[in-house]
Amino acid sequence: MFNDKEVAKEIDALMRELSGRLNTSLWLVKERCSNEEFLQYKTVVGQLMGEMFCSVKSRIYELHPDLTPEYLKDDPGSIKSPRPD
């Protein structure tokens, strides 16, 4: 996915921005909604972030290892797609 490194770099940056916004939205829901709503929303956000990583980011990092964040380089197994090729 995204053989063009510049496109991969831009998509990775957008995914990071989206992850940050999703984190921010968690704080909003935690502060303004019931605990039950927060727990439900947190589950959905976790699923979204997991899907973004498994379907997009991990594939970018496999194709362009130099774009892999340092915190993921310590555990090489963490960037492999869980789906069979």
N, C-alpha and C positions, 0 to 999 in steps of 0.2 A: 504494500500500500504506500502510495506517494514515493515513487522512485526518484522524483525530482527533490533533491535535498532542501532547496529553498522553500518549496511548498510544504514539505514535511516540517521544517523549522517553524513556519508560520502557523501551521495547524497545531503543532505542539504548544506554541505560545497561546493560541486561542483556547486550547483545552485547559491549560493552566489557569488562564483567566476565568474560564467557566467554572473550574473547580473552586477557585477562590470565591466566586459569586455564590455558588451553592453553599459553601461554608458560611458565608455571611447570612444567607437566607435561613440557615439553621438557627443562628443566634436570634434572628428576628422572631421566628416561630417559638423558640424557647422562651423568649421574654414576653410575648404577647398572647400566646395561646395556651390551652390546657396541656397538662403533661401527656394526656392520651393523644392529643393532636400532634404534639412534638414527637412522640415515639413513632407514630405512624409516618410522619413526614421524614424523620431521620432514616427510617427503613427505605423509603423511596429514594432519598438522596444517596444513600449508600449503594443502592442498586444502580442508579444512574452513573455514579462515579466508577463503580466496578466495571460496568459495561464500557464506559469511555476508555478505561485503562486496557481492558482485555481486547476490545475490538479496534481501538485506534492507536493509543499511545504505545502499547507493547509492540505492536507491529512496526511502528515508526522506529522504536529503539532497536529492534532486531535488524532492520534494514540500514539504519544510520546509528551505529553504536555510540558515535561521538556526541550524539544529542541526548544520550541517556544521562539523567541527573546523577550526581555523585552518590546520593543516598541510596540509589538502586544498584549501583555498581558493586556494592559489598556482597550482594546476594544475587549471583547470576541467574538463579532459578526464578527470581521474581519478575524477570522481564519476558519470560517465555509465555507464549499464548497457550491457554489451557485447551484450546481446540486442536484436534488433529489436522495436519496439513492435507 
